[in-house]
Amino acid sequence: MFLPPLLSDRPPALRVVLTYVSPVIGGFLTGMTLGLGIAAWVIANVIATLAGFGAGFDHDTGADAARRGATGGALFGLSLVLADALVVDDRVAKIADPAVLQALVTTIAGTLLALAGTWLRSRIVRRRTALASS
């Protein structure tokens, strides 16, 4: 299985984009889907879930992954709430009430997803190491 480079091995500008810019854009776009339809909301959340898992896959320690997941989750959630407030007239799905709690939900979810991603990466690395040494 292909392993992407660690976030720490990427250029600084790309680290900023992956860590801060993409969760803000993703959260805002996901928030916009609250006014489009349930299918759009579900698809956007599936993509966000995969992104949170992938963010953890970019790290080799749980602490780094948890920080990245918490940061991304918080930015995602706050951007989602902002889009809901600025763009959405009639919601097709429910978010946390009060809406700012949505950022707490996504922060926790982002942390757990990133931890799962780094767990899978470390498992793959351990398996490769064991196969190489046998």
N, C-alpha and C positions, 0 to 999 in steps of 0.2 A: 504494500500500500504506500502510495506517495505521501510523504510528510511535508507540509509547507514549511518554509523557514520560520524560525521563531520571530516574534515581534521585535525582540532585541537585536536581531540581525538585519532588520530592514532599515532603509534610509529614514532619517528623522521626520521628514515631511510626510512620508507614507504612514509612519507611526501615528502622527497627529490625525491624519485623515481617518485611519482605521479606528483609532481609540475615541476620538471626539466628534469628528464631522459626520461620519456615517451613522452613528446612533441618533444624532440630531435629525438628519435628513430622513432616516428610516422611521423615527418616531413621528415626525410631522406627516409623512406620507401615510403612515398607518392611521394616525388620527383623522386624516382627511377621509379615509375609507368608512369612518363611522357614519358619514352622510351618503354613502354610495349604495351599500347593500351588504347583507350578511356574508355573501360569498366573497366579496372584496375584503371584508374585515377578517374573515377566516384565513384567506390566502395571505394577507399581509402579516398576520400573526404567525402563521407557519414559517414564512420567510424570516421573520424576526427571531423566532425560536432557533432556526437553523443558524442564523448569524450569531446568536449568543453562544451556541454550542461551538461554532467555529472560532469565535474569539478565544475561547479557552484552549482550543487546539493549537493556538499560536504560542502557548506558554509551556514551560517544562516544570513549573512549580505551582502548587495549589495556591500559594499566597499571591503570586503574580496574577494568576487567572482570576482569583476572587476579586482582587482590586479592579482588574479590567472589567469583569462582569458587573460589579457594583457601579462603576463609573458609567459604563455603557447603558446599563439598565436605568439608572437615574436620569441620564440625558435623554434616553428614549422615552421614558415615561413623562418627563416634563414637556418634551416636544409634542408628544401625543396630546397632552392636556391643552397645550397652547393651540394646536391645530383645531381641537374640538371647540375651543372658545372663539377662535377667529374665523373659522371656515364653515363649521357644521351647523346647519339650521335644525334639522330633524335627525336625531340619532337613530340608527337601526340596531344598535347593540348597546348594552349597558357597560359603563365603566364604574370604577369605585366612586362612592359618594361620601364625602366631598371629593371632587375630582383630583385634588392634589394627592390623595392617598394612592392614586394610580401609579404615581412615581415610586412610592414605597413598594407596591406590588411588583413593579417591573425591576426595581433594584434587587429585590430578593430573588426574583426569577432569573435575572441576568447573572447574579452571583452563582446560583445553583447550576445553571446551564454551562457557564464557563468552567466551573469545577468538574462537571461531567466531561467536558471537552478535553481538559488537561488530563483527567483520569484515563480516558481512552488513548490519548497520545502516549502517556507513560506506559500503558499496557502494551501498545504496539512496539515501543522502543525496547521494553524488557523482553518481549517475545523475539524480536530481531536479534538482540544480544544473545539470548539463550540459543537460538538456532545457529548463530555464527560461531559460538564457542563449542558447539557439539559436532 
